[in-house]
Amino acid sequence: MFDVDGLPFKLTCNVEITFLGTSSGVPTQSRNVSSVALRLPQRAEVWLFDCGEGTQHQLQRSDVKSSQIRRIFVTHMHGDHTFGLMGLIASCGLAGTGQPIDIYGPEGLKEYLLTTAKYSYMNFGDRIRIHTVKTGVLYEDDDFIVSCRLLKHRVPAHGYRVEEKDRPGMFNLDKAKALGIPPGPVYGKLKQGEVVTLEDGRQINGKDLCGQAEAGRKFVYCTDTIFCDAAVELSQDADVLIHEATFAHQDAQMAFEKTHSTTTMAAQVALLAGVKQLIMTHFSPRYAPGNPIQLNDLKQEARAIFPKTKLAYDFYSYEVPRRREEKKAKKQKVAK
């Protein structure tokens, strides 16, 4: 599809994260168990990360459309990250969404889903495709690369990294017109940096008509894990790191025993990896009203190490800014 100037028309890519569950282990009155939706409006897709029990109900209470779920990435096989899968798959099937869903996860996930389907008399047909993940790149298309690393937990658990590919810089339309390049699909090729031969024999390098390339955004999801080098490596230069913070710093011994992270561990990963924003999730229900340690205390612990820290809560949405927009905002802030 082309606009009036012959340039490819593409919706603004407002990548948005919506938290559907932020409790660890068991749900509470205000927090469901783990699930995060990565919303890609420009392609009408939702990628889900983990699917704890009740996730389909959380979807119904949010503005995330379950009919747009295209991929589900499972970190590990513990129930608070997987028990919602079969219900969601069944509901999507009954709704007749039509498009297949690719599900990625550790060894055992395929057997779990197929066995549950067998004994609940559910026929996946060709609606579900299950992929067993290993360290490295597990999915790539024209816009994104998804990779994973093995973290450190009681059972095999993977962290996921979604990288948006760099996009060509701003196309200089005035310069193209000054060169006498006729509007049309050729503009689209030049915008992508291709070398084009015009009807008059001239060769035009699209890169000469484009500004500096726009760096793609990077989203990382790490849970469940204790502090480990793999999490730091996976999170390098991420725009957003979602990292579990099950325990407060003073409960570090419990964190080591259960191989979960404290607030300070999550903050250290963010600091060492040079991320731009840390969002903590997967909080133990123990930090409920009445406990001397509250969630706000967890936030302050992390911010003492990494100031750009937020606490997730159910239905919280965070829009990942484009690198160009981020630089513009910084310049405006300096000017003020």
C-alpha positions in Angstrom: 0.0 0.0 0.0 1.3 3.4 -1.0 0.4 7.0 0.1 0.0 10.0 -2.2 3.8 10.4 -2.5 4.4 6.8 -3.5 5.9 5.9 -0.1 5.0 2.7 1.6 2.2 3.4 4.1 2.9 1.9 7.6 1.1 2.5 10.8 3.1 4.0 13.7 4.6 1.1 15.6 3.4 1.8 19.2 4.8 -1.3 20.9 3.0 -1.6 24.2 3.4 -3.9 27.1 0.4 -4.9 29.3 0.8 -6.8 32.5 -2.0 -9.4 33.0 -0.6 -11.0 36.1 2.1 -9.8 38.5 2.0 -12.2 41.5 4.3 -15.1 42.2 3.2 -18.6 43.0 -0.5 -17.9 43.7 -3.0 -15.2 42.8 -4.1 -12.6 45.3 -7.2 -10.4 45.4 -5.4 -7.7 43.4 -2.8 -9.7 41.4 -3.1 -12.7 39.1 -0.2 -15.0 38.3 2.3 -14.4 35.6 1.4 -13.2 32.1 2.6 -10.3 30.0 1.2 -9.2 26.6 3.4 -7.5 24.1 1.1 -5.6 21.8 2.0 -4.9 18.2 -0.8 -2.8 16.8 0.8 -2.1 13.4 0.5 -5.8 12.6 -2.6 -6.5 14.7 -0.8 -9.1 16.8 -0.3 -9.9 20.5 2.6 -11.9 21.7 2.1 -13.4 25.2 4.8 -14.2 27.7 3.7 -16.9 30.1 0.1 -17.8 30.7 -0.7 -18.5 34.4 -4.1 -19.7 35.5 -6.8 -17.2 34.9 -5.0 -15.4 32.1 -8.0 -15.6 29.7 -10.2 -13.9 32.4 -7.5 -11.1 32.7 -7.6 -10.7 28.9 -11.4 -10.2 29.1 -10.9 -7.5 31.7 -8.3 -5.7 29.7 -8.3 -4.1 26.3 -5.9 -6.7 24.9 -7.7 -8.8 22.2 -7.3 -12.5 22.6 -8.2 -12.9 19.0 -4.9 -11.2 18.1 -2.7 -13.6 20.0 -0.2 -14.9 17.5 2.7 -16.2 19.6 3.0 -17.4 23.2 6.5 -17.7 24.9 6.6 -19.8 28.0 9.6 -19.4 30.3 9.3 -22.6 32.3 6.9 -25.4 33.3 5.8 -24.3 36.7 2.0 -24.0 37.0 1.8 -20.3 37.8 3.3 -19.8 34.3 1.5 -22.5 32.4 -1.9 -23.5 33.9 -3.8 -20.9 31.8 -2.6 -22.3 28.5 -5.2 -24.9 27.9 -8.2 -22.7 28.8 -6.9 -19.9 26.6 -6.2 -22.3 23.7 -9.7 -23.8 24.0 -11.4 -20.4 24.1 -9.5 -19.2 21.1 -10.6 -22.3 19.3 -14.2 -21.9 20.2 -14.1 -18.3 19.1 -12.8 -19.4 15.7 -10.1 -16.8 15.4 -8.8 -18.6 12.3 -5.1 -17.8 12.6 -2.7 -20.4 14.1 -0.8 -19.8 17.4 2.9 -20.6 17.7 3.8 -21.6 21.3 7.5 -21.6 22.3 8.8 -23.2 25.5 11.2 -25.6 27.2 11.3 -29.4 26.9 8.2 -31.0 28.3 5.8 -28.2 27.1 4.8 -30.1 23.9 4.1 -33.4 25.9 2.2 -31.4 28.5 -0.1 -29.7 26.0 -0.7 -32.8 23.8 -1.4 -35.0 26.9 -3.8 -32.5 28.3 -5.5 -32.2 24.9 -5.8 -36.0 24.7 -7.6 -36.4 28.0 -9.8 -33.4 27.6 -10.8 -34.4 24.1 -9.5 -31.3 22.5 -8.4 -31.3 18.9 -5.7 -28.8 18.1 -5.8 -29.5 14.4 -3.4 -27.1 12.7 -4.3 -24.2 15.0 -1.4 -24.8 17.4 2.3 -25.2 16.5 4.6 -26.0 19.4 8.3 -25.2 19.4 10.9 -26.5 21.9 13.4 -23.6 22.5 17.1 -23.7 22.9 19.6 -20.9 23.6 19.9 -18.6 20.6 17.6 -17.2 17.9 14.2 -19.0 17.8 12.2 -16.7 15.6 12.8 -14.0 13.0 10.8 -12.1 10.5 11.1 -8.8 8.5 10.6 -6.7 11.7 11.7 -8.7 14.8 14.2 -11.2 16.1 13.4 -13.3 19.2 16.1 -15.1 21.1 16.4 -16.8 24.5 18.9 -17.7 27.1 18.8 -20.3 29.9 18.5 -18.6 33.2 19.1 -20.1 36.7 16.0 -21.6 38.4 15.0 -24.9 40.0 13.8 -26.2 36.7 14.9 -25.2 33.2 13.7 -21.6 32.7 14.4 -19.3 29.7 14.5 -15.5 29.4 13.3 -14.0 26.2 14.7 -11.0 24.2 12.6 -9.3 21.4 14.6 -7.0 19.1 13.0 -4.8 16.6 15.2 -4.5 13.5 16.7 -1.1 12.7 14.6 0.9 10.3 15.9 3.2 7.5 16.2 6.9 8.3 13.7 9.6 7.3 13.3 9.7 3.5 14.1 13.1 2.0 11.2 13.7 -0.2 12.2 17.2 -1.3 15.7 15.9 -2.4 14.0 13.1 -4.4 11.8 15.5 -6.2 14.7 17.9 -6.9 16.5 15.0 -8.6 13.5 14.5 -10.8 12.6 11.1 -9.5 9.0 10.4 -10.4 6.6 9.5 -7.6 5.5 5.9 -7.3 6.6 2.5 -5.9 10.2 3.5 -6.7 10.1 5.7 -3.7 9.4 2.7 -1.5 12.5 1.0 -2.8 14.7 4.1 -2.2 13.2 4.4 1.3 14.6 0.9 2.0 18.0 2.0 0.9 18.0 0.1 -2.3 19.9 1.1 -5.5 17.3 1.9 -8.2 17.8 2.4 -12.0 15.5 5.0 -13.4 13.9 4.9 -16.9 16.5 7.6 -18.0 19.3 5.2 -17.0 20.4 7.0 -13.8 21.2 4.9 -10.8 20.1 6.3 -7.5 21.3 4.9 -4.2 18.4 5.1 -1.7 20.9 5.5 1.2 21.8 8.9 -0.2 18.2 10.1 0.2 17.7 8.7 3.8 18.8 10.1 7.1 20.4 8.2 9.9 18.9 4.8 10.5 16.5 4.5 13.4 17.6 1.9 16.0 15.1 -0.8 16.8 13.7 -1.2 20.3 14.6 -4.1 22.6 12.4 -5.8 25.1 13.6 -8.4 27.6 11.6 -10.7 29.9 13.4 -12.6 32.7 11.5 -14.8 35.2 11.9 -17.0 37.1 15.6 -16.8 38.0 18.1 -15.8 40.6 20.8 -13.3 39.6 22.9 -14.8 36.8 25.2 -13.7 34.0 22.8 -15.0 31.4 20.2 -12.5 32.4 22.8 -9.6 32.2 23.9 -10.8 28.7 20.3 -11.2 27.5 19.4 -7.7 28.7 22.2 -5.7 27.1 21.1 -2.2 26.0 17.4 -3.1 26.4 14.9 -0.4 26.2 12.7 -2.3 28.7 13.7 -5.1 31.0 10.9 -6.9 32.8 12.5 -8.8 35.6 11.1 -10.8 38.5 11.6 -9.4 42.0 9.9 -12.0 44.2 11.6 -11.0 47.4 12.8 -8.0 49.3 16.6 -7.6 49.9 16.3 -8.7 53.6 14.8 -12.0 52.4 17.8 -12.8 50.2 18.4 -16.2 51.9 14.9 -17.3 51.0 15.5 -16.0 47.5 18.7 -18.2 47.2 16.8 -21.2 48.6 14.0 -20.9 46.1 16.2 -19.6 43.2 14.2 -16.4 42.8 15.4 -12.8 42.6 15.4 -10.0 45.2 14.7 -6.4 44.2 18.5 -5.6 44.4 19.3 -8.5 42.1 16.9 -7.2 39.5 18.3 -3.7 39.8 21.9 -5.1 39.5 21.0 -6.9 36.2 19.5 -3.6 34.9 22.5 -1.6 35.9 25.1 -4.0 34.5 23.2 -4.5 31.3 22.7 -0.7 30.7 19.0 -1.0 30.2 16.8 2.2 29.9 13.9 1.1 32.0 13.4 -1.7 34.6 9.9 -2.9 35.4 9.8 -5.4 38.3 7.1 -8.0 38.6 6.3 -11.5 40.1 6.0 -10.2 43.7 5.6 -12.6 46.6 2.1 -12.3 48.3 3.9 -12.0 51.6 4.3 -8.2 51.0 0.6 -7.6 51.6 -0.9 -5.1 54.0 0.1 -6.0 57.5 3.6 -7.0 56.6 6.3 -4.6 57.9 7.7 -4.6 54.3 5.4 -3.2 51.6 5.8 -3.1 47.8 6.8 0.5 48.0 9.8 -0.6 50.1 10.7 -3.0 47.3 10.6 -0.1 44.8 12.9 2.0 46.9 15.4 -0.8 47.4 15.7 -1.2 43.6 15.8 2.5 42.9 18.7 2.9 45.3 20.7 0.9 42.7 18.8 1.6 39.5 16.7 4.8 39.6 14.8 4.0 36.4 12.7 1.3 38.1 8.9 0.8 38.1 6.7 -1.7 39.8 4.2 -3.5 37.6 0.6 -4.1 38.7 -2.2 -6.0 36.9 -3.4 -4.1 33.8 -0.5 -1.7 33.9 0.5 -0.7 30.3 3.8 0.8 29.3 4.5 2.1 25.8 8.0 1.5 24.6 9.2 4.8 23.0 11.1 4.8 19.7 14.8 5.7 20.0 14.2 8.8 17.9 11.4 9.9 20.1 13.5 9.2 23.2 16.3 11.4 21.9 13.9 14.2 21.0 12.4 14.1 24.5 15.9 14.3 26.1 16.8 17.4 24.0 13.5 19.1 25.0 14.3 18.3 28.6 17.8 19.8 28.3 16.4 22.9 26.6 14.0 23.5 29.5 
